[in-house]
Structures are given as structure tokens and as C-alpha cells.
Amino acid sequence: MFEYKSQEELYEGLMPALNTRMKYLKRNKIKDITKEDIWNYLKETKWKNSIDLTLADMVQDILHTDSSEIISYKQKEKKNIFN
């Protein structure tokens, strides 16, 4: 089993799934969301307290998390920056 040495390395390992999700969002006219937004949303919400999360679980979450959840997260984060 391969283990990632850092979050940056894991992020790079998940890049194919993140790119696929970005293509899906763009096809559906959602242009404000970035790969970093998807990553941060999942890292700070779904994966925050997860134990024994597999790469397959993470790819599944990237590809299948409801887009509206990511959009709402980004809007809340944007508000937090300005408060």
C-alpha cells in the first residue's frame, strides 16, 4: 500500500479526479469553483474526522459530492474572509 508523505503529495495524487470533476463542473456552467475549492471543502468537512480513509474513498467523494455543497462552502468561506 502506498502512503503519501504530505498533503501536497496527496493533493497531487488526487489531481486526475480533481481535473475530472472540474471538467464536469465546467460542462454544467459552474465556473467559480476551483480544484482547490473542492479539495478544501472535502478536507475541512467530509474528511476532517475520518479514520482509515482510502484513496478510493477520496476519489469517490471528489467525483460524487453534490456540487451545491461545494458552492455553499465557497460562499461561506468568501463571507468569512470579509468579516
Biopython code that builds the backbone (N, CA, C, O; Angstrom):
import numpy as np
from Bio.PDB.StructureBuilder import StructureBuilder

atoms = [
    (1, "MET", "N", (0.838, -1.180, 0.000)),
    (1, "MET", "CA", (0.000, 0.000, 0.000)),
    (1, "MET", "C", (0.890, 1.254, 0.000)),
    (1, "MET", "O", (1.854, 1.339, 0.761)),
    (2, "PHE", "N", (0.562, 2.202, -0.842)),
    (2, "PHE", "CA", (1.334, 3.433, -0.961)),
    (2, "PHE", "C", (0.847, 4.444, 0.065)),
    (2, "PHE", "O", (-0.358, 4.627, 0.241)),
    (3, "GLU", "N", (1.777, 5.096, 0.735)),
    (3, "GLU", "CA", (1.423, 6.144, 1.686)),
    (3, "GLU", "C", (1.989, 7.474, 1.218)),
    (3, "GLU", "O", (3.137, 7.559, 0.783)),
    (4, "TYR", "N", (1.174, 8.501, 1.311)),
    (4, "TYR", "CA", (1.604, 9.839, 0.934)),
    (4, "TYR", "C", (2.318, 10.483, 2.108)),
    (4, "TYR", "O", (1.905, 10.335, 3.258)),
    (5, "LYS", "N", (3.384, 11.193, 1.809)),
    (5, "LYS", "CA", (4.210, 11.790, 2.852)),
    (5, "LYS", "C", (3.722, 13.170, 3.283)),
    (5, "LYS", "O", (4.116, 13.667, 4.338)),
    (6, "SER", "N", (2.866, 13.789, 2.470)),
    (6, "SER", "CA", (2.379, 15.130, 2.801)),
    (6, "SER", "C", (1.017, 15.347, 2.148)),
    (6, "SER", "O", (0.607, 14.598, 1.260)),
    (7, "GLN", "N", (0.328, 16.389, 2.609)),
    (7, "GLN", "CA", (-0.944, 16.740, 1.981)),
    (7, "GLN", "C", (-0.731, 17.181, 0.544)),
    (7, "GLN", "O", (-1.565, 16.916, -0.322)),
    (8, "GLU", "N", (0.383, 17.853, 0.287)),
    (8, "GLU", "CA", (0.672, 18.300, -1.072)),
    (8, "GLU", "C", (0.831, 17.112, -2.010)),
    (8, "GLU", "O", (0.351, 17.134, -3.144)),
    (9, "GLU", "N", (1.509, 16.074, -1.528)),
    (9, "GLU", "CA", (1.706, 14.870, -2.326)),
    (9, "GLU", "C", (0.360, 14.173, -2.569)),
    (9, "GLU", "O", (0.092, 13.698, -3.672)),
    (10, "LEU", "N", (-0.468, 14.116, -1.546)),
    (10, "LEU", "CA", (-1.801, 13.524, -1.686)),
    (10, "LEU", "C", (-2.636, 14.324, -2.680)),
    (10, "LEU", "O", (-3.310, 13.753, -3.536)),
    (11, "TYR", "N", (-2.587, 15.641, -2.562)),
    (11, "TYR", "CA", (-3.309, 16.530, -3.478)),
    (11, "TYR", "C", (-2.890, 16.235, -4.919)),
    (11, "TYR", "O", (-3.738, 16.112, -5.804)),
    (12, "GLU", "N", (-1.591, 16.123, -5.149)),
    (12, "GLU", "CA", (-1.090, 15.813, -6.495)),
    (12, "GLU", "C", (-1.568, 14.434, -6.957)),
    (12, "GLU", "O", (-1.887, 14.240, -8.130)),
    (13, "GLY", "N", (-1.613, 13.485, -6.030)),
    (13, "GLY", "CA", (-2.092, 12.138, -6.362)),
    (13, "GLY", "C", (-3.563, 12.112, -6.738)),
    (13, "GLY", "O", (-4.002, 11.260, -7.510)),
    (14, "LEU", "N", (-4.321, 13.052, -6.188)),
    (14, "LEU", "CA", (-5.759, 13.133, -6.469)),
    (14, "LEU", "C", (-6.071, 14.038, -7.664)),
    (14, "LEU", "O", (-7.237, 14.204, -8.023)),
    (15, "MET", "N", (-5.055, 14.616, -8.275)),
    (15, "MET", "CA", (-5.244, 15.566, -9.366)),
    (15, "MET", "C", (-6.088, 15.002, -10.525)),
    (15, "MET", "O", (-6.930, 15.733, -11.046)),
    (16, "PRO", "N", (-5.908, 13.752, -10.951)),
    (16, "PRO", "CA", (-6.769, 13.251, -12.033)),
    (16, "PRO", "C", (-8.262, 13.310, -11.684)),
    (16, "PRO", "O", (-9.083, 13.665, -12.530)),
    (17, "ALA", "N", (-8.610, 12.966, -10.451)),
    (17, "ALA", "CA", (-10.021, 13.038, -10.034)),
    (17, "ALA", "C", (-10.481, 14.487, -9.950)),
    (17, "ALA", "O", (-11.597, 14.809, -10.358)),
    (18, "LEU", "N", (-9.635, 15.354, -9.428)),
    (18, "LEU", "CA", (-9.985, 16.777, -9.339)),
    (18, "LEU", "C", (-10.165, 17.378, -10.737)),
    (18, "LEU", "O", (-11.085, 18.166, -10.955)),
    (19, "ASN", "N", (-9.301, 17.014, -11.678)),
    (19, "ASN", "CA", (-9.441, 17.503, -13.056)),
    (19, "ASN", "C", (-10.729, 17.005, -13.699)),
    (19, "ASN", "O", (-11.402, 17.752, -14.410)),
    (20, "THR", "N", (-11.071, 15.752, -13.451)),
    (20, "THR", "CA", (-12.312, 15.193, -13.977)),
    (20, "THR", "C", (-13.513, 15.941, -13.421)),
    (20, "THR", "O", (-14.454, 16.253, -14.151)),
    (21, "ARG", "N", (-13.476, 16.226, -12.124)),
    (21, "ARG", "CA", (-14.583, 16.955, -11.504)),
    (21, "ARG", "C", (-14.686, 18.373, -12.055)),
    (21, "ARG", "O", (-15.789, 18.881, -12.257)),
    (22, "MET", "N", (-13.562, 19.006, -12.295)),
    (22, "MET", "CA", (-13.566, 20.351, -12.866)),
    (22, "MET", "C", (-14.202, 20.353, -14.261)),
    (22, "MET", "O", (-14.965, 21.260, -14.596)),
    (23, "LYS", "N", (-13.890, 19.350, -15.062)),
    (23, "LYS", "CA", (-14.493, 19.249, -16.397)),
    (23, "LYS", "C", (-16.010, 19.105, -16.284)),
    (23, "LYS", "O", (-16.755, 19.708, -17.057)),
    (24, "TYR", "N", (-16.462, 18.305, -15.320)),
    (24, "TYR", "CA", (-17.902, 18.126, -15.088)),
    (24, "TYR", "C", (-18.547, 19.465, -14.710)),
    (24, "TYR", "O", (-19.593, 19.828, -15.248)),
    (25, "LEU", "N", (-17.924, 20.187, -13.790)),
    (25, "LEU", "CA", (-18.480, 21.467, -13.350)),
    (25, "LEU", "C", (-18.548, 22.462, -14.508)),
    (25, "LEU", "O", (-19.556, 23.149, -14.676)),
    (26, "LYS", "N", (-17.497, 22.540, -15.293)),
    (26, "LYS", "CA", (-17.485, 23.469, -16.429)),
    (26, "LYS", "C", (-18.551, 23.111, -17.465)),
    (26, "LYS", "O", (-19.191, 23.992, -18.038)),
    (27, "ARG", "N", (-18.735, 21.817, -17.697)),
    (27, "ARG", "CA", (-19.799, 21.377, -18.622)),
    (27, "ARG", "C", (-21.171, 21.800, -18.123)),
    (27, "ARG", "O", (-22.088, 22.025, -18.913)),
    (28, "ASN", "N", (-21.304, 21.907, -16.813)),
    (28, "ASN", "CA", (-22.573, 22.293, -16.201)),
    (28, "ASN", "C", (-22.612, 23.773, -15.841)),
    (28, "ASN", "O", (-23.406, 24.197, -15.001)),
    (29, "LYS", "N", (-21.752, 24.548, -16.482)),
    (29, "LYS", "CA", (-21.727, 26.015, -16.365)),
    (29, "LYS", "C", (-21.417, 26.516, -14.958)),
    (29, "LYS", "O", (-21.845, 27.608, -14.583)),
    (30, "ILE", "N", (-20.684, 25.736, -14.183)),
    (30, "ILE", "CA", (-20.243, 26.159, -12.857)),
    (30, "ILE", "C", (-18.771, 26.507, -12.992)),
    (30, "ILE", "O", (-17.915, 25.624, -13.052)),
    (31, "LYS", "N", (-18.484, 27.808, -13.040)),
    (31, "LYS", "CA", (-17.125, 28.249, -13.350)),
    (31, "LYS", "C", (-16.389, 28.837, -12.157)),
    (31, "LYS", "O", (-15.175, 29.028, -12.225)),
    (32, "ASP", "N", (-17.076, 29.123, -11.085)),
    (32, "ASP", "CA", (-16.448, 29.794, -9.941)),
    (32, "ASP", "C", (-15.672, 28.842, -9.034)),
    (32, "ASP", "O", (-14.904, 29.294, -8.185)),
    (33, "ILE", "N", (-15.856, 27.556, -9.196)),
    (33, "ILE", "CA", (-15.242, 26.577, -8.311)),
    (33, "ILE", "C", (-13.900, 26.128, -8.888)),
    (33, "ILE", "O", (-13.785, 25.845, -10.081)),
    (34, "THR", "N", (-12.890, 26.069, -8.022)),
    (34, "THR", "CA", (-11.563, 25.616, -8.439)),
    (34, "THR", "C", (-11.268, 24.233, -7.840)),
    (34, "THR", "O", (-12.006, 23.740, -6.987)),
    (35, "LYS", "N", (-10.189, 23.633, -8.299)),
    (35, "LYS", "CA", (-9.751, 22.362, -7.717)),
    (35, "LYS", "C", (-9.452, 22.546, -6.233)),
    (35, "LYS", "O", (-9.732, 21.669, -5.415)),
    (36, "GLU", "N", (-8.881, 23.696, -5.901)),
    (36, "GLU", "CA", (-8.557, 23.981, -4.501)),
    (36, "GLU", "C", (-9.815, 24.096, -3.651)),
    (36, "GLU", "O", (-9.819, 23.699, -2.486)),
    (37, "ASP", "N", (-10.887, 24.641, -4.232)),
    (37, "ASP", "CA", (-12.161, 24.734, -3.504)),
    (37, "ASP", "C", (-12.701, 23.341, -3.182)),
    (37, "ASP", "O", (-13.155, 23.082, -2.067)),
    (38, "ILE", "N", (-12.645, 22.455, -4.167)),
    (38, "ILE", "CA", (-13.124, 21.083, -3.965)),
    (38, "ILE", "C", (-12.276, 20.412, -2.891)),
    (38, "ILE", "O", (-12.807, 19.810, -1.958)),
    (39, "TRP", "N", (-10.974, 20.515, -3.026)),
    (39, "TRP", "CA", (-10.030, 19.934, -2.067)),
    (39, "TRP", "C", (-10.288, 20.465, -0.659)),
    (39, "TRP", "O", (-10.424, 19.688, 0.286)),
    (40, "ASN", "N", (-10.356, 21.791, -0.520)),
    (40, "ASN", "CA", (-10.555, 22.387, 0.797)),
    (40, "ASN", "C", (-11.899, 22.005, 1.400)),
    (40, "ASN", "O", (-11.986, 21.722, 2.595)),
    (41, "TYR", "N", (-12.941, 21.996, 0.585)),
    (41, "TYR", "CA", (-14.256, 21.602, 1.093)),
    (41, "TYR", "C", (-14.205, 20.190, 1.678)),
    (41, "TYR", "O", (-14.627, 19.964, 2.813)),
    (42, "LEU", "N", (-13.692, 19.255, 0.903)),
    (42, "LEU", "CA", (-13.662, 17.866, 1.370)),
    (42, "LEU", "C", (-12.726, 17.694, 2.555)),
    (42, "LEU", "O", (-13.046, 16.977, 3.503)),
    (43, "LYS", "N", (-11.585, 18.340, 2.508)),
    (43, "LYS", "CA", (-10.596, 18.239, 3.585)),
    (43, "LYS", "C", (-11.160, 18.791, 4.895)),
    (43, "LYS", "O", (-10.936, 18.220, 5.963)),
    (44, "GLU", "N", (-11.881, 19.889, 4.808)),
    (44, "GLU", "CA", (-12.353, 20.565, 6.015)),
    (44, "GLU", "C", (-13.732, 20.098, 6.492)),
    (44, "GLU", "O", (-14.149, 20.440, 7.598)),
    (45, "THR", "N", (-14.432, 19.328, 5.679)),
    (45, "THR", "CA", (-15.749, 18.857, 6.096)),
    (45, "THR", "C", (-15.807, 17.328, 6.118)),
    (45, "THR", "O", (-15.789, 16.723, 7.190)),
    (46, "LYS", "N", (-15.875, 16.720, 4.979)),
    (46, "LYS", "CA", (-16.075, 15.264, 4.906)),
    (46, "LYS", "C", (-14.915, 14.451, 5.459)),
    (46, "LYS", "O", (-15.129, 13.420, 6.097)),
    (47, "TRP", "N", (-13.693, 14.902, 5.224)),
    (47, "TRP", "CA", (-12.533, 14.098, 5.608)),
    (47, "TRP", "C", (-11.939, 14.492, 6.947)),
    (47, "TRP", "O", (-11.050, 13.803, 7.448)),
    (48, "LYS", "N", (-12.396, 15.564, 7.529)),
    (48, "LYS", "CA", (-11.767, 16.130, 8.731)),
    (48, "LYS", "C", (-11.595, 15.114, 9.858)),
    (48, "LYS", "O", (-10.522, 15.032, 10.455)),
    (49, "ASN", "N", (-12.618, 14.353, 10.148)),
    (49, "ASN", "CA", (-12.566, 13.402, 11.265)),
    (49, "ASN", "C", (-12.565, 11.950, 10.802)),
    (49, "ASN", "O", (-12.868, 11.045, 11.579)),
    (50, "SER", "N", (-12.229, 11.734, 9.551)),
    (50, "SER", "CA", (-12.244, 10.371, 9.001)),
    (50, "SER", "C", (-11.021, 9.586, 9.462)),
    (50, "SER", "O", (-9.923, 10.119, 9.621)),
    (51, "ILE", "N", (-11.261, 8.318, 9.664)),
    (51, "ILE", "CA", (-10.195, 7.395, 10.049)),
    (51, "ILE", "C", (-10.108, 6.323, 8.969)),
    (51, "ILE", "O", (-11.127, 5.822, 8.493)),
    (52, "ASP", "N", (-8.897, 5.982, 8.594)),
    (52, "ASP", "CA", (-8.653, 4.942, 7.585)),
    (52, "ASP", "C", (-9.324, 5.246, 6.249)),
    (52, "ASP", "O", (-9.866, 4.349, 5.603)),
    (53, "LEU", "N", (-9.289, 6.475, 5.852)),
    (53, "LEU", "CA", (-9.844, 6.893, 4.566)),
    (53, "LEU", "C", (-8.933, 6.384, 3.462)),
    (53, "LEU", "O", (-7.724, 6.611, 3.496)),
    (54, "THR", "N", (-9.504, 5.702, 2.490)),
    (54, "THR", "CA", (-8.697, 5.171, 1.394)),
    (54, "THR", "C", (-8.679, 6.160, 0.234)),
    (54, "THR", "O", (-9.514, 7.061, 0.154)),
    (55, "LEU", "N", (-7.729, 5.978, -0.648)),
    (55, "LEU", "CA", (-7.645, 6.803, -1.845)),
    (55, "LEU", "C", (-8.927, 6.639, -2.669)),
    (55, "LEU", "O", (-9.434, 7.609, -3.233)),
    (56, "ALA", "N", (-9.438, 5.430, -2.735)),
    (56, "ALA", "CA", (-10.685, 5.171, -3.467)),
    (56, "ALA", "C", (-11.850, 5.950, -2.853)),
    (56, "ALA", "O", (-12.689, 6.478, -3.583)),
    (57, "ASP", "N", (-11.910, 6.028, -1.524)),
    (57, "ASP", "CA", (-12.953, 6.808, -0.846)),
    (57, "ASP", "C", (-12.846, 8.283, -1.223)),
    (57, "ASP", "O", (-13.850, 8.950, -1.473)),
    (58, "MET", "N", (-11.622, 8.772, -1.259)),
    (58, "MET", "CA", (-11.400, 10.180, -1.565)),
    (58, "MET", "C", (-11.786, 10.493, -3.007)),
    (58, "MET", "O", (-12.419, 11.513, -3.276)),
    (59, "VAL", "N", (-11.406, 9.621, -3.924)),
    (59, "VAL", "CA", (-11.784, 9.803, -5.331)),
    (59, "VAL", "C", (-13.302, 9.777, -5.459)),
    (59, "VAL", "O", (-13.878, 10.602, -6.168)),
    (60, "GLN", "N", (-13.945, 8.850, -4.788)),
    (60, "GLN", "CA", (-15.411, 8.757, -4.804)),
    (60, "GLN", "C", (-16.033, 10.068, -4.327)),
    (60, "GLN", "O", (-16.969, 10.570, -4.949)),
    (61, "ASP", "N", (-15.525, 10.620, -3.239)),
    (61, "ASP", "CA", (-16.039, 11.887, -2.713)),
    (61, "ASP", "C", (-15.820, 13.027, -3.700)),
    (61, "ASP", "O", (-16.715, 13.846, -3.908)),
    (62, "ILE", "N", (-14.646, 13.086, -4.304)),
    (62, "ILE", "CA", (-14.358, 14.145, -5.277)),
    (62, "ILE", "C", (-15.346, 14.085, -6.432)),
    (62, "ILE", "O", (-15.875, 15.112, -6.857)),
    (63, "LEU", "N", (-15.591, 12.900, -6.931)),
    (63, "LEU", "CA", (-16.433, 12.751, -8.116)),
    (63, "LEU", "C", (-17.927, 12.850, -7.835)),
    (63, "LEU", "O", (-18.705, 13.178, -8.731)),
    (64, "HIS", "N", (-18.335, 12.572, -6.601)),
    (64, "HIS", "CA", (-19.772, 12.446, -6.346)),
    (64, "HIS", "C", (-20.365, 13.380, -5.301)),
    (64, "HIS", "O", (-21.568, 13.316, -5.045)),
    (65, "THR", "N", (-19.568, 14.240, -4.693)),
    (65, "THR", "CA", (-20.131, 15.200, -3.747)),
    (65, "THR", "C", (-21.026, 16.169, -4.503)),
    (65, "THR", "O", (-20.689, 16.622, -5.597)),
    (66, "ASP", "N", (-22.152, 16.476, -3.917)),
    (66, "ASP", "CA", (-23.116, 17.385, -4.543)),
    (66, "ASP", "C", (-22.460, 18.745, -4.782)),
    (66, "ASP", "O", (-21.898, 19.342, -3.864)),
    (67, "SER", "N", (-22.536, 19.216, -5.995)),
    (67, "SER", "CA", (-21.924, 20.500, -6.367)),
    (67, "SER", "C", (-22.450, 21.647, -5.519)),
    (67, "SER", "O", (-21.704, 22.574, -5.202)),
    (68, "SER", "N", (-23.719, 21.599, -5.148)),
    (68, "SER", "CA", (-24.298, 22.686, -4.352)),
    (68, "SER", "C", (-23.630, 22.787, -2.978)),
    (68, "SER", "O", (-23.542, 23.880, -2.417)),
    (69, "GLU", "N", (-23.159, 21.665, -2.432)),
    (69, "GLU", "CA", (-22.456, 21.691, -1.147)),
    (69, "GLU", "C", (-21.134, 22.440, -1.287)),
    (69, "GLU", "O", (-20.759, 23.213, -0.406)),
    (70, "ILE", "N", (-20.433, 22.213, -2.385)),
    (70, "ILE", "CA", (-19.158, 22.880, -2.615)),
    (70, "ILE", "C", (-19.380, 24.374, -2.849)),
    (70, "ILE", "O", (-18.621, 25.202, -2.344)),
    (71, "ILE", "N", (-20.406, 24.715, -3.603)),
    (71, "ILE", "CA", (-20.739, 26.113, -3.867)),
    (71, "ILE", "C", (-21.078, 26.824, -2.568)),
    (71, "ILE", "O", (-20.596, 27.930, -2.326)),
    (72, "SER", "N", (-21.899, 26.207, -1.730)),
    (72, "SER", "CA", (-22.266, 26.802, -0.437)),
    (72, "SER", "C", (-21.038, 27.000, 0.436)),
    (72, "SER", "O", (-20.893, 28.038, 1.083)),
    (73, "TYR", "N", (-20.161, 26.016, 0.458)),
    (73, "TYR", "CA", (-18.916, 26.118, 1.231)),
    (73, "TYR", "C", (-18.097, 27.314, 0.761)),
    (73, "TYR", "O", (-17.614, 28.101, 1.575)),
    (74, "LYS", "N", (-17.943, 27.448, -0.544)),
    (74, "LYS", "CA", (-17.139, 28.553, -1.076)),
    (74, "LYS", "C", (-17.768, 29.897, -0.722)),
    (74, "LYS", "O", (-17.057, 30.840, -0.376)),
    (75, "GLN", "N", (-19.082, 29.992, -0.805)),
    (75, "GLN", "CA", (-19.758, 31.251, -0.464)),
    (75, "GLN", "C", (-19.548, 31.593, 1.012)),
    (75, "GLN", "O", (-19.321, 32.757, 1.344)),
    (76, "LYS", "N", (-19.620, 30.613, 1.892)),
    (76, "LYS", "CA", (-19.391, 30.848, 3.316)),
    (76, "LYS", "C", (-17.955, 31.261, 3.575)),
    (76, "LYS", "O", (-17.704, 32.163, 4.374)),
    (77, "GLU", "N", (-17.010, 30.615, 2.911)),
    (77, "GLU", "CA", (-15.602, 30.968, 3.071)),
    (77, "GLU", "C", (-15.334, 32.386, 2.590)),
    (77, "GLU", "O", (-14.558, 33.122, 3.201)),
    (78, "LYS", "N", (-15.971, 32.760, 1.509)),
    (78, "LYS", "CA", (-15.797, 34.111, 0.968)),
    (78, "LYS", "C", (-16.311, 35.148, 1.961)),
    (78, "LYS", "O", (-15.686, 36.193, 2.147)),
    (79, "LYS", "N", (-17.444, 34.867, 2.598)),
    (79, "LYS", "CA", (-18.000, 35.777, 3.606)),
    (79, "LYS", "C", (-17.071, 35.886, 4.798)),
    (79, "LYS", "O", (-16.883, 36.975, 5.341)),
    (80, "ASN", "N", (-16.478, 34.753, 5.219)),
    (80, "ASN", "CA", (-15.573, 34.744, 6.374)),
    (80, "ASN", "C", (-14.342, 35.613, 6.121)),
    (80, "ASN", "O", (-13.822, 36.235, 7.047)),
    (81, "ILE", "N", (-13.882, 35.658, 4.895)),
    (81, "ILE", "CA", (-12.713, 36.464, 4.550)),
    (81, "ILE", "C", (-13.009, 37.944, 4.762)),
    (81, "ILE", "O", (-12.141, 38.700, 5.197)),
    (82, "PHE", "N", (-14.226, 38.351, 4.456)),
    (82, "PHE", "CA", (-14.576, 39.763, 4.521)),
    (82, "PHE", "C", (-15.152, 40.195, 5.857)),
    (82, "PHE", "O", (-15.466, 41.372, 6.041)),
    (83, "ASN", "N", (-15.296, 39.279, 6.783)),
    (83, "ASN", "CA", (-15.822, 39.621, 8.132)),
    (83, "ASN", "C", (-14.721, 39.745, 9.135)),
    (83, "ASN", "O", (-14.981, 40.025, 10.305)),
]
sb = StructureBuilder()
sb.init_structure("model")
sb.init_model(0)
sb.init_chain("A")
sb.init_seg("    ")
for serial, (resi, resn, name, xyz) in enumerate(atoms, 1):
    if name == "N":
        sb.init_residue(resn, " ", resi, " ")
    sb.init_atom(name, np.array(xyz, "f"), 0.0, 1.0, " ", f" {name:<3s}", serial, name[0])
structure = sb.get_structure()
